[in-house]
Amino acid sequence: MPDNTQQIDLQSHRLAVDASDKVALAFVKVLRFIADSFFAKRYGHRAVVLETVAAVPGMVGGLLQHLRALRYIRDDRGWIRELLDEAENERMHLMTFVQIAQPNAFERLVIMVTQAIFYNVYFFLYLFSPKTAHRIVGYFEEEAVISYTQYLAEIDAGRQADVPAPQIAIAYWQLPAQARLRDVVIAVRDDEAGHRDRNHGFADTLKRGERPSGLTGAITT
């Protein structure tokens, strides 16, 4: 079946060039190993937990950038809205895949525990090293693009049922009424590629010593 997705770079990978990048990449690789070990090819259930984690960074980053802008009474250069929009987008991914995968009680418990742990870890990481925090998200989204590409291949090979798209997905992405799971996966993958590129861009901005709130001087990372 032809892939009707928009043109995105599915192979994009940001090389880890300093200690901060290497820490971020190692952290994400550990998460990837855990996900592969726990879920294997249960891509719908993997997506539920993945999106539970993915919906946290945008909200944390938006909150802390908001407080920074208030503290220094400076413009945020659009970072707050961008990060909150990212959090909302990831939440919609989660709501969509919950309807598709129908997680059981144990998996819902895993979601709650994972979110509680990751929120606190990410909050303090962003507080002390926002560059590393954004780089983690960039690498995390690289892995998300890979996972959704594999999910798409499983659907195309007939190993995953191409069920009708949930109504929430049809409304959110404005998909055709007859849209299927394949269309949802393509839409989500496109979103993740955008988050990947944007967060690597945020990390690069901070690496250059530019403050998102327009302050002068180098940012602490």
TABELPE-V282780 format. One line per field, one symbol per residue. phi: phi as a letter, one per 20 degrees, with the letter a starting at -180 (. if undefined). A space follows every 10 residues. Layout:
phi = ???
This chain:
phi = .feefffcef dgbefedcff ffffffffff fffffffedl defffgfffg fffffegfff ffffffffff gelcfelnff ffffffffff ffgfffffff elfefffffg gffgffffgf ffgffffdbf fffffgfgfg fgffffffff gfffffenec fefffffffg ffeleffegd ggffffffff gffffgffff fgffffffne efenfenfef c
